[in-house]
Amino acid sequence: MFFSLPVSVKNSHPLGYWLTPILVDSLSIQTCEKGVFCYGKLGLRAPSLEEERAYLANLDFLGISCERVTDESFSNNLLAKAMQACSSDRISVLSQKCFLCPCGVLAIPISVIEYAKQKTFKRTGEAVVCKVCGLEAKITSVETLVYALKPETTFKQIRVYPRWYQKEVNELVSQIHKQRIPISRVRSTGFHFGSWNIDVEFLWSFLPLVLTNQSNGQLRAVITNQVLRQAVTAYLLCLELVPEFVADLIVSPLIIHPGKKEKWSLDRMRTLGYNGDLLRLLLLSSMGWNRKEANLNDSVATVEHRRFNLLKRVVLKAEQKPGSVQEAMRHLSQQNLIKGLSNVFNSERFDYSTLKGLF
């Protein structure tokens, strides 16, 4: 089963944001395995009903055929796993200096601010500013409930793709062992362990374990490298509760958009006449699994109508030949897709079964 960790609903984000659901969908088609795309409805970033409807319509537009679920639909099971971890002898209270904003969304230890990805904050000179409330965070002493990993918990049972990420993953595992895993938040989250507010991110870390019961094969998380730490943390927590847990971790590059990101929003692309199939081609033909960032291959947007239609026809008609994860990744790459596109008028020269999942 290919699956995503809960993705925040962000309809206005540029095209590269939609790579994760497309990859979950495409890789599951390539290998004839189940695909599950999970998006978030828990916590402060919960979408409104209107935003969720627009989001599902966008997934339809992109031809996402795999199963769609929300973290909210698993909340009881996730909470049960979290309580199991919290009830162990691995938890303790840690008092540390944090950058804390007035709204409580931003509460990040000063010890990690220098290398933390700026997802919830931005740096303005020496100031740390919350992206949600727009106010400067102040250094405050905060008590946090934390989870300490067992010394014997390692990442050996998790296969990492591409393989060259293994070194970075090993470094993250070492960091997490030393720093421990935050369990609580200062603000109310709607989930509690005694008087502590359970961090929603800690809660959904147990999603792989919950999905294990639905999978008839190997679990394979698909993420972008921006959330590598969260994915490693999630798998480590799963291994804490179930030491025999086995899974794969597939890390995709971050898509770099030419010019201003705003011009690559899905709404604008739709207005300019792009359809979902062409946008899938745009994203998947940008894939380079040998680097952390991939430039958006916008050159394929000018492909002639006849060539594009013929490509879609030969791919859909091709015989299904399920292969390994590594084969699927190699097939869904810029080199293979461009080669397939160039041979559509002489289709006998190329194996179009390798492009299953493109449409």
Summary of the structure (lengths in Angstrom):
residues: 359
radius of gyration: 21.2
end to end distance: 19.2
largest distance: 67.5
contacts: 1135
relative contact order: 0.15
helix: 43%
strand: 21%
